[in-house]
């Protein structure tokens, strides 16, 4: 008897939808700085997180999640109602939930380019027509005008507009008046507006209070950047109660795992420590930018927990000098970032060996 596997959905069967080989990942060398994935490597915060994890009760491991207390506590911290929130597997989980709840095959999705890779992946996965708005090179780094986004919304009439603010890998952010015009344009077009604030509060300003004014708005957050919880995969979406209800309809039976729920609930009592960590990382970022600028390299500060440096003609020598010290993303090919390398922020003390190595070959 001939046996065949069942046919997947057409969008999933699309050969253009491919994911990296999940069997070939290699652990990073603990002897190097890990500055390649925009994680929070602040040692002081890491010690606090480890302390919280060691103090978790046994039920954090052997029970299914009970998320109600976290919903109520987080809602109080954010000055929203628990009904406005959906816990998710990082901000990525919030993005996927928006696609699953609102995007039908053939719908149009607008996103920026370059941006978080999953916008284009989910567009393909759910059979959407993706319209990518390219950042263009400029003397001030990647540039995308609010008018370009608004015009695209009016022309394309999308079902979803995805806009990280700050965006990654560009580090760009729209100012509040420009961003509100974009949100309003999406509302007029009947589009869900997803603002991904994974890098909050490295950019302190937030669109979260707008969910009371714009029923089409979803604000996604992560704990992987400022809170140092990338490994626990917990984030959340904030939206009107009506939209949050739709996002809850497509979530798994349990939104996130019990360990993550217990850890995040307890860490919410340490918001001051989180903000102190953000300050330390921003100080380190400024120190590295200043040192690279003093050596004559072009830099981009951006608004996230990362920065860019273009090493130009010395790139090969600089990369060789830094190779034993750190992981980081080398030499973007995208036009808006061509020639730049990206470093996640770390403290000034941890950046110093990198500064010394670059100075030695410059």
N, C-alpha and C positions, 0 to 999 in steps of 0.2 A: 504494500500500500504506500502510495506517495504521500508524504506529509509536508505541509507548508506552514510557515508561521503566519499568523493573522496579519492583515494589512493595517498599518498604523494610519492615523489621520494624515491627509494629504500634506498638510503643513509640516508635520513631523517627518514625513518621508522625504521631503525636499532635500536633495543632496547638498544644497547650499547651507542647510542648517547643520553645522558640525560643532562639536565641543572638543576641547583639548583632551588628549589621552590621559585619562584619570589613573592609569596604572604606572605612569612614568615619573611621577613627582619625586623629587629628591629632598630630604631634610636639609635645611640650611645649617651652615656651620655655626655653632654657638660661639665660636671665637671671633666672629665678625659682628659688626653692627648690622641690624636688619632694618634698612631704610628703603626698602623696595615696595612695600605694600601699604604704606600709610597707617600702620598700626601705632599704638601708643607704647613706646619703649621707655617711658619715664620710670626709672628704677624705684623711686619713692612711691609712686602710685602702684606699681606692681607689687611692692611689699604689702601695701594696704589690701589690695585685692586678694593676695595669698592669705593674709590674716583672716579676711572675711570668709574665704573658702574653707579654711581649716576649722572655722567655728560653725559651719553649717550642721544642722541636726541630722540624725540618721534618716528621717523621713524625706529629706531632700534627695535621697538616692533610691529608696525602695517604693515610693508612692508615685501615683500619677499626679500631674500638676493640678493644683488648686490656685487659680490665678486671681480670684476675686480680690484678696487683700492688696496685691500689686496694682491691679486696675484702680482701686480706690486711692491708694497712696500716690501713684503716679499722677492721677487726675488732680489731686490736691496740689501737687508740686507745679503742675502746668496751668492751673486755674481753668480747667475744663471739667466736664462731667465724665464719669466712667463710660457713659454711652457714646462718647466722642472718640474712644480709643480702640485700637486693635493691636494686640501684641503680635509680633511677627518675627520670623527668623532673620534678624537684621533688617536694614532698610531694603535689602534685596527682596525679602519676603513681602514687604509692603508693595513694592513695585509689581511683583508677580500677581499679587491679589488684585491690584487695579486692572491689570490685563485680563485676568480670569473673570472678574465680575462685570467688566464693561466692554471689552473688545470682542466683536464678532469677526469671523473671516471676511475679508474685504474692507473692513473699516480702515480709516487712515489714522496713523500715529505720527506725530511730529516729535522729533528729538534733535538734540544738538550733535555735532560731530567735530572733533572726537569727544566722547563722553563715556560714562560707565557702560561697559560692553553689553550688559544684559538688556538694555533698551532695544538694540537691534536683534538680539537673540529672541527675546519674548515677542517682538513683532513678527518674526518668522514663525515661531512656535505656535502662535495663535492666528496665523494666516492673515495678518494685517498688512496693509500697504504702508511702508515706512517712508517718511519724508525727512531726510537729514538736512539740517541747517548747518553749514560749514562755518567754523570760526576762520577768520582770515588773518594772515600775518599783519602786524603793525609794529610801529616803533615801541609801543607800550605792551607788546605781547599779543596773544590771541584776542580777537575782537569780533563781537557779534552785536549788532544794534537791536535795541528793543523793537524798533520799527520793522526790522526784517522778520522778527518772530511774529509780530502782530499782523503784518501783511500776509505771512504764510498761513496763519490761522484763518484769516478772512478768505483767502483764496482756496485753501484745501478743505475747510470745514471738517477738522479732524474729530475723532471720537475721544482721543487722549492726547494731551500735550505733556511730555516728560521733560522736566527742567531741573537738574540739580543746581542748588544755589548755596555754596559755591559748587561749580562744576569741576569734574575731574576727568582727564588729567590737566586741564587748562588752568585751574585755580581761579577762574573768573567768577564774578558775581554781579548780578544786576542790583542797582540801587533800589530802595523801596518804591519810589514813585514809578520807575520804569517797570518794575516787577508787577506792581498792582495794575498797571495798564495791560500787561500781558494776561494776568488773571481775569480781568474784566473782559478782554477780547475773547478768551476761551469760554467764559460764561455766556457771552452773546452768541457764540457759535454752537452752544450746547455741548461743549467738550469738557471732559474731566480734566482738571488741571492738577498735575502731580508735581509738587516741589519737594525735591529730595534734599533734606538738611542733614545729611550724614556727618558733615563737618561742623555742625553746631556744637559748642559755642566758640570754635576757633574764629568763626565769623559770629560775633555776638548777636547781631540783629536776627530776628526770626519773623516769618510770615504766619506763625501759628495763631496769633489772635484774629487773623482774617477768616478763620473757618466759621466764625459767627456771622460774617457779612457775605461770604461767597459759598453757597451750598455746593458748588462744583469743585471746591478746593480740597486736596488731600496733602498734608504735610507729613513726610516720612522722616524718621530719625533712626540713628544707629547708636549702639553702645560700644562699637568697635574702635572708635577714634578717641573721643575725649575720656570715656569711662574705662578704657583698657580691657574690654571684655570681648574682643574679636573672637576668641575661641569658643565662647558660650553661644554665639549666634542668637542674640536677642535684640530686637528693636521694636519700633511701634509706628503706627500711622495714626494721625489725628485728623478728624474730618467732622462734618455735620453728622448728627445722629442717623440721618437717613442713609448717607453714604457709608458710614461705619457699619450699619446693619447689613448692607450689601456685601461689604468686605468680610464680615463675619460668616456670611453664608458660604463663602468659598474656602474658608480656612480649614486646616486639618481638624480632627476631633480635638486635639490638644495643640494650641497655637505654638507653644515653645516648651522646652523640657523643664522638669521640676528644679533641677540644679540652677538653671538660669533664672528661674522665677525667684527662688530663695536668695540668690546672690544679688540680683538687681534690686530687689526690695530692700535688702540691708544696705547696699551701697548708696541708695537714695538718701540715707542719713549722713552721707559723707560728701555732699555736693561741694562743700567748701574745699575739700581735698582735691576733688576733680578739677575745680576751677584753678586751684593753685598749680596743679600739674599742667593745665593748659597754659598758664602764665610762664612756667618754666620752659615749656617747649617753644613758646613764641619767642622768649628771650634767646634760646639757642638758635632758633631760626634766624633771628635778626643778627646774631653774632656771626653766623656762617655767611649770610648774605653780605654783611659788611666786609668780612675778610675776603670773599671772592671778588667783590667790587673793587677793593683796594688793590687786588692783584691784576686788575684790568679786564676781568671777565664780565660778560653781560649776564645779568640776573633778572629773574622774575619772582617777585615776592608772593603774589597770589593771595588768596584768602583762606586756604585750608591749612592742614598740618603738614604741608610740604612746600618745596620751593624748586626753582629751576635755575640751572647754570649752563651757559654755553661756553665750552672750553676751546672752541675754535681750532686753530692750527695746532694747539698743544693737547688736543683731546686724547690722542693715542698715548702720550706720555703720562697724562694725568690718570687715565683709566688704569694704566699699568701700576701706577703708584698706589691707587686706591683699592685695587683688586684684593690684596690680602686683608684689607681693613673693613670693608663694608659691602653689603649688597645695596644696589640702587638701580634705577632704570636709566639705561644709557641711550643717548642720541635718538630722540624721536624722529620718525620719518614723516609724520603728518606735517603738512605745510605750515600750519600755525605754530608748531613747536619744533620745527626742523632744526636739528643741531643742538637742542637743549637736552640736558640730563636732569632727571628729577630725583630729589632726595627727600625722604620723609623727615619731619622735624624730630630732633632729639635735643637733649640739654646741651648747654654751652660746653660743659666739661667733656661730654662724649663726642662732641663735634671737633674738639681741639686736635686730636691726632690726625683727622682728615685735613684740617686746615694746615697743619704742619707739613703733611705729605704733599699737598698741592703747592704750597709755598716752595718746597724743596725743588720741584721740577719746573717752576714758573719763572 
